[in-house]
Amino acid sequence: MKYLDRDGDTWETLSESPAWVLCTKSVVDGFAGQARTAEEAETMYGPLRPVVDDTPAEPQDAPLPASPSAIDVMDRAEVFRAAHALVLDLEWDEREYPAVFDVLSVAKWLEGGE
């Protein structure tokens, strides 16, 4: 089986031992022909991605579990009260005071909006 490392070097498993891989094509001259354990090659040059039909396999990212939003945990009134408390806890200049838009912006942020 063939593999590509992060630098684009090609590795193949040795037929006598699948735990060993051999660098068959190297981006850096003089590196090809070196054999390493698969674990060592993975640690030093990895990740080793399988090559299918001489084209590298696309790495598959596992889907991230959806984290609960604030609205899933709290109802809308609790979100508004929490936002109001956060805004009032901020230090305001004597010429400034919090407006309802400040509270609504923080509530939207707590809900995971932009």
N, C-alpha and C positions, 0 to 999 in steps of 0.2 A: 504494500500500500504506500502511496506517496503522500507527503505532507509539505506544506509551506510554513515557514516561520515568519516572525514579524518583519524581518528584513527582506523577505522574498526568496530566501535560500530554499532549495528543494531537498527533502529528506525522504529516504525510503527505508522500510523495515527490512532487516536482514532475514533471509529465508531460514537460516538455521536458528535464529532466536528473535521472536517478535519483540522482545524487551530491548533490543538494540536497533538503532537507526544509523543510517549512513548518509552523509551529505553528498548528493550526487551533482548538484549544481549550486554554485555559490556566487553571490553578488561580489564578494571580496575575493580577489585572486588568491589561490593557494589554500583556500579553506576546504574545497571539495575533496572528498576522499576520507575525511575524518569520520570515525565511528564513535558514537556515544550511546549511553543508555538512553532510552526514551525519556525517562524521568529527568536526567541531567540535561538533555537537549531542550525539554519543555521548560525547565527552570532557567537555563542560560539564554535560550533563543526563542522561547515560546511566546505566545501559544502556538502549538502546531495545529494547523487547520488541514483537514483532509482535502486531497485533490481528486476530483472525479473527472475522468476524460481529459486530463491535463488542464483543467480549469479549476481554480480554487473554489471551494465551497463557501458560500456566503455565511458569515457567522450569524447564528440565530440568537437574538436577544430574547430572553424569557420575559413574558409580560409581567409587569409590576403589579402586585396586588393593589387594588384601589383602596386608598386610605379614606377613612370616613371624613366627611367635611364637618364643619362646625354645626351646620344646619341638621345633619344626621344625629348629632349628639345633643344638641340644644334646640329648643323651639325658637322661633323668630323673636319673641319678646326677650328671651334670655340673651340672645345675640345682641340685640339693641341695648339691653342693660349693661352687658359686658363692654360693649363699645363705648357707651356713655361713661362708664367708670374709667376706662382707659384714657379717654380724652380729658376728663376732669383731673386725672392724676398728673397730666403733663404740666410743666411749668409754663405759664402764660405771662406775657408782658402785661404791665398794668393798662396799656392802651388796647390790648387784644382780649378777646374772650372767645370761648369755643362756640361755634355755630352748629346748627343741626346738620349742615353738610359735612362738617368734620366727623360727627358721630356716624352719619350714614356711610361715609368713606371707610371708616374703620370697620363698621359692620360688614360692608361688602368685602373688605380684606379678610375679616374673620371667616366669612363664608367661602373663601377661596376664589373670589372674583378678582378681576384685575383693577 
